[in-house]
Every structure is written in structure tokens, then in C-alpha cells.
């Protein structure tokens, strides 16, 4: 199991870094540069023109390495859980495809807004519904929802799918919101991947170990070029793919609610946006200096490196706490 883990992590890391080195000049040549909104922090204007859609690098590396590892596992007679892992990778890829459409729409329209919120959410709903349907048809989920830190499982019937769709789309979009400063989404997801790797080793679930290793390798490889100061951004292409992996791994261990704990940074990012909008509508005042919350800390004087370090540490601590709830 350790050999599989190290192999998947190292190869995904290496391929992601290699692909990024090749792709960045091509993206720059195609003028696929990030547009920076005027409402953002003024110092972010210096980032305008940085190539985006870099998520293609780790998506390609992740899919290639996973397919290779799946073939190797099949040859070696390891088939327990492979189907679930395949479904999770396809789901992540589907979300990445939504991100590609969104990013390309931005460049086509020469603005920082791609698909409308309704269009994007509709595609995400379809993706989440097909994901759950695939898990159900292959016998990999029931309608019982496990409650962390207890032995309680609630049979919610049809409501299980409603809650799941809201949770899945919520987390995917929350990861997207987290991708707002150099290296943040990659670093936080790296820490989250490490949590699922530990769970995989503890439960002797090889497919979970491999998917978590691929997640970690993808994030590490991308950080080579995305760590401050970033030479490339992942775009919605990459953040939606990582969101699919994050929530997908929670379903792989049959503990979907655990993502609320280990993914607390994602939750806070999304919650800060909702609170900001709701508070402003009620009072015409801002609750935070800017949302998502990483921008609030920026405006409080925190450097991007400090935010990435603190948010990643929070995820590590959350992972330790979440470990005892599985």
C-alpha cells in the first residue's frame, strides 16, 4: 500500500510539474491571462495577465496516473473499491470540464465572468446527480447518513440525495471560492488529501489511498508554479476539479459529513460570502472588509504567504480533529 501511495504521489507531482512547464508558455502565447476585477484588492492588479486554466496540468496528470494505477491494481487482483474510485475521478473530471467551459467563456467575452451562476449551478446539479446515481447503481451508497463522532446512522430515504446534492455542489463551489490568492486552494487541498490518505491507510482502503495520493501530488506539482508569486493560476478548470476530488473522497469513505470538519476552510470561505451578501442586504453595511474571507485578512494587512500558511495549518488541525470522528 505504501508503494502504491508513494508511486502515485511522486508520478502525479512530476507529471503535473512537467505539464505546467510546457503549458504555461503556450497559455501566455494564447493570451489566456487572468482578468482582475476592479472591486478586488488593488494590489491584485499586478497579477493581471498571469496565465490561467493551469488546472489542465494536474487534471491531465491525475487522470493518466489514476488510469495507470487502476490497470496495475486490476492486474494484481485488487478490485475492492476501484469502481468507487473510478466514479469519483470521472465526477472530478466532469467538474473540471464545467470549469473549462466557464474559463473559455470568460476569454471569449473578454471579462472576468464566464457562465452565469444559474448555468454553472445547473451543470453542477446534473454532475452531482449523475455521481450519486452511479454510486447507487454500483451499490456503493445507501440512504443512511453517518453522523461523525457517533455510531448513529440515519436512514433519510429520498432526503439523503437532496442533502447530498446540496453538500456536493456546496463543497465544489466552496473550493472554487478558496482559489483567490496564490497557492491557497492547492495548499489547503494538499492538507485535506493528507487527511484522506491517513484514513485510507487506517482502513486499509487502497483506492482511497491512491486517490488521496494523486490529489496531494497534483497540488504539490502545481504549487511549484502557483506558490507566491504565482506564475500560473488554476482557474475554475482546476478549482472545480479539486472540489470534485475533495467531496468525492468523503463519499469514498462513506462519511460525507466529515468534509464539513476537515474542509472547515472551504466552509468558512463560502459562509463568509453568504454572510456578507445577507448582512449587506439587511443593513447596507459590510460585515467583512471583503469576501471571501481570505480577502478580509488581506485587507487587515496579512500577506498572502501568511494566509496560506494559517489556513493550511487550520486544515491540518481540522484533519486531526476529524480523524476521531470517522
Order of alpha helices (4+ residues) and beta strands (2+ residues): alpha-alpha-alpha-alpha-beta-beta-alpha-alpha-alpha-alpha-alpha-alpha-alpha-alpha
